[in-house]
Structures are given as structure tokens and as C-alpha cells.
């Protein structure tokens, strides 16, 4: 059985007096694509922020390869290979596409940055065509490509994707999911948080369902895709 990269036990996160994440349990193994689905406001993004040290949990344990991540900053997690593409993309709007991508490799000290830059441009030819253009002038879909490309420049061992299809046209959604599938097939482990349940479950090996801050279901993604409860709640089936 593959190594457990990420293990989450009893995670709780609160905003003031509101308990947004209520003792969740989750794990991601080496080489998996794990999807986390749920309605807007279920606590998915809050949980991701806690996993990537941009939000402090109130209790619980997060371990990466068996070692606790408690007390570490987000940059320290990136150095270890835990990299997130945040909801809303978070590009540096006054920097060019090329500069944004180079920022993704800021913590690296190897000689293969240009090689990875070529890989990103092969995945997203439009970024190569417009590499001197300011990120703030790009469309939403182009900014999503850029955010994903910037994350790949950090050479993630575990890539967190937070709602990558949100607000995009159907054509761009197809492109983003095609790239997610390709990245995974090339060996990157992925935790995909996504409201588009049908697409997320179709891609994933395993999946979790989150509702009101709690994990309500988990299992092989193919089984959840055909589960009547999931279909009724998230896929529009009666």
C-alpha cells in the first residue's frame, strides 16, 4: 500500500464563535488524486487553509509523511512540497506572466527552473504566447492557468487545488480538468476541492463529502459518483 503523505485527525477550525470545521479526518496517499466535494459554505476552503498553514486550527493533528506540521509557516510547507492553488487564483496582478511563474520557484535552489518553465508553457501554450503580459489583464481562465502554472514551478509533492473551475466557461473548465488529469498522470499527488462534483469524482481515486464542517461520506470516487445520496445532493438527480 502506498505511503500516507497527509494525515488529518480531529481537525477543528473556528471563526470567532463559529465552528467551521468540526473534527474532520482525512488522508491522502502517495500518487492519489483525492477529491473533496460539498456545497458552498461546507468548510472545504477553511480546511484547506488550515492544512496549508494560512489559518490556525483550534485543535487536531496534521501530519505530512508522519511528521507533525504544527507551528510551521506556509513557506516551510512549500519547501517540503505542499503547495496550494487558492480559490480566487491569487496572481500577482502587476507582474507579468513570466514573473509570476518565476515567483513560484522562489524557494528553489536547483538548476532546473527553466526546464519546469518549459513544462508549464507546454501545458498552457496561451501563457507562453502572452508571457510578457501583466497578470491583471488576463481573463479568469487565463489567471487560473497562471495560478496552476505558478504552483507547478514549486515542484509540488502534494498539490492542493481549491475550486479550480469556479467561474470559468465550459471550454475553460474542460481545459483545467484536462491539465489536472495530466499532472496527476505524471505522478503528482493531488487533493482537489471542487463544487463541480461530477467532474471531481470522475477524476479521483477516492473522495470525501463535506457538509456543515463535517465529513459525511468517503470512499472510492466511482462508488460515490453513483451513490443515490450524492447524486441527489450534488449532481441534481431526483
Long-range contacts (C-beta under 8 A, 24 or more apart in sequence): 1-29, 2-29, 2-30, 2-31, 2-32, 3-29, 3-30, 3-65, 4-28, 4-29, 4-30, 4-65, 4-66, 5-29, 5-30, 5-64, 5-65, 5-157, 5-158, 5-189, 6-51, 6-62, 6-63, 6-64, 6-82, 6-158, 6-191, 7-61, 7-62, 7-63, 7-64, 7-66, 8-47, 8-51, 8-60, 8-61, 8-62, 9-60, 9-61, 9-62, 9-63, 10-59, 10-60, 10-61, 11-47, 11-50, 11-57, 11-59, 11-60, 11-61, 11-62, 12-57, 12-58, 12-59, 12-60, 13-43, 13-46, 13-47, 13-49, 13-50, 13-55, 13-56, 13-57, 13-58, 14-58, 15-46, 19-213, 20-46, 20-213, 21-46, 21-47, 21-50, 21-57, 21-213, 22-212, 22-213, 22-214, 23-60, 23-214, 24-60, 24-210, 24-213, 24-214, 24-215, 25-215, 26-208, 26-215, 28-158, 28-189, 28-191, 29-189, 30-189, 31-187, 31-189, 32-189, 32-190, 32-205, 32-206, 33-180, 33-184, 33-189, 33-190, 33-192, 33-203, 33-204, 33-205, 34-190, 34-191, 34-192, 34-204, 34-205, 34-206, 34-207, 34-208, 35-192, 35-193, 35-194, 35-200, 35-201, 35-203, 35-204, 35-206, 35-207, 35-208, 35-221, 36-191, 36-192, 36-193, 36-194, 36-207, 36-208, 36-209, 36-210, 37-193, 37-194, 37-195, 37-197, 37-200, 37-201, 37-207, 37-208, 37-209, 37-210, 37-230, 37-234, 38-195, 38-209, 38-210, 38-211, 38-234, 39-195, 39-211, 39-233, 39-234, 40-195, 42-210, 42-211, 42-212, 42-213, 43-210, 43-212, 43-213, 43-214, 44-162, 44-193, 44-210, 45-87, 45-162, 45-163, 45-193, 46-213, 47-210, 48-84, 48-160, 48-162, 48-191, 48-193, 51-82, 51-160, 51-191, 52-77, 52-82, 52-84, 52-160, 53-77, 64-158, 75-107, 78-107, 78-154, 79-107, 80-157, 81-154, 81-155, 81-156, 81-157, 81-158, 82-156, 82-157, 82-158, 82-160, 83-151, 83-154, 83-156, 83-158, 83-159, 83-160, 84-151, 84-159, 84-160, 84-161, 84-162, 85-147, 85-148, 85-150, 85-151, 85-159, 85-160, 85-161, 85-162, 85-164, 86-147, 86-162, 87-162, 87-163, 87-166, 89-140, 89-143, 89-144, 89-146, 89-147, 90-147, 91-135, 91-136, 91-138, 91-143, 91-146, 91-147, 91-150, 92-135, 93-134, 93-135, 93-136, 94-134, 94-135, 94-136, 95-134, 95-135, 96-131, 96-132, 96-133, 96-134, 96-135, 97-127, 97-130, 97-131, 97-132, 97-133, 97-135, 97-138, 97-146, 98-131, 98-132, 100-135, 100-146, 100-149, 100-150, 101-127, 101-146, 101-149, 101-150, 101-153, 102-153, 103-150, 103-153, 104-149, 104-150, 104-151, 104-152, 104-153, 104-154, 105-153, 105-154, 107-154, 108-153, 108-154, 108-155, 113-153, 116-152, 116-153, 116-155, 117-153, 119-152, 120-149, 120-152, 120-153, 123-149, 123-152, 123-179, 123-182, 123-183, 124-148, 124-149, 124-179, 140-167, 140-168, 140-172, 141-168, 141-169, 141-172, 141-175, 141-176, 144-168, 144-172, 144-176, 145-175, 145-176, 145-179, 148-176, 148-179, 152-183, 156-188, 157-188, 157-189, 158-189, 158-190, 158-191, 159-183, 159-188, 159-189, 159-190, 159-191, 160-190, 160-191, 160-193, 161-190, 161-191, 161-192, 161-193, 161-194, 162-193, 163-193, 163-194, 163-195, 164-192, 164-194, 165-194, 165-195, 165-196, 165-199, 166-195, 173-199, 177-203, 197-230, 197-234, 197-235, 198-225, 198-234, 198-235, 201-225, 201-230, 209-234
